[in-house]
Amino acid sequence: MINERIRRMELSGIRKMFEMADEDTINLGLGQPDFNPPDDVIECYERAMLEGYNGYGSSYGLPTLREEIAKLQSKYRSDISSDNVMVTVGATEALRISIESTLGPGDEVLYPEPGFVLYYPQITLAGAKPISYPVLQSNDFIPSVDKLEELRTSETKAIIVNSPGNPTGGVFTKKAVEEITRWAMDNDILIISDEVYEMMVYENEHVSFLGDYDNVIAINSFSKTFAMTGWRIGFMVTSSDWIKEIGKLHYYTIACPPTPPQHAILYALQDRLDFVEEMTSTFKKRRDVIVSRLNEIDGFDCLIPKGAFYAFPTIDYDLSSDKFALMLLEKGVLATPGNAFGPSGEGHIRFSYANSTENIHRAMDILEELVGELA
């Protein structure tokens, strides 16, 4: 007998579109880098297996990896140590166990819309109540504290924030982070901060929610950072007391994160951060190409994304975003309808520019052709 909460859930709109594409489709839909991890990092993974690192490890993660993560994250908060870090099976598991460990039935959770497709179902699976708040193009995809206060009730226990943002590419300013943090502190609200695109910021620097406020869980991942989405290694940073408590659910969920890739990631953090810089530089060039092309097409208005690798333009046609995306798919280009990220994403299309510049130009040519037919 299937739980009714599961029956009510829909498969992600991203996955639905992906399953409809064929091998000749230009894929601007899926959110994963079109790079391979550096060869020496892959070799380190292999070497870890050959040297016998194939058994269970610490439930909290490889101690040396936790230390290295703490060292890097201490730029946001100086007192971060390995005791504040837990390695997880991707950011997905980190988010899930954070929500389930801290929230319960009746607790209201504010989450961004349009926003990443996992937020709503994971809040629901925890038995909590999801309440969306808008992140709009008119405000650079940054939430308004006034709107958050308008949505807050006595049952509001947490807020999920995401910067750099998926699907918007929006990046929070220092002022925005400070204002949201102050609002959360004043109302004793937990901040769950999704920062998986932390190293993919094109202007200025990433501003983390790790700071003076202790009531914060920062979620992160190596999937995008080192182009290893299939390795499934992420991490969280929060208070040491919370690590111990959330670690209980973590253990009963996955026992421990996979051992061999942790050794490879430790090496990558110590010796191959140059790879991340080069990849991000490439994404920035592609960003400039796709934004320029989109803004030249009638009916499209695209804000320049400041992070991640997504463009999220508005479309001004008398069609739903999923209908438009289906028409584009029939012509050979996979993009994601904006309403896959919540009802307020309607009127947008998400294009991932994690593809070659040549394919981006080909896709934009096809998009222009479609718009010409609609006109």
Summary of the structure (lengths in Angstrom):
residues: 375
radius of gyration: 20.5
end to end distance: 50.2
largest distance: 62.4
contacts: 1279
relative contact order: 0.18
helix: 45%
strand: 15%
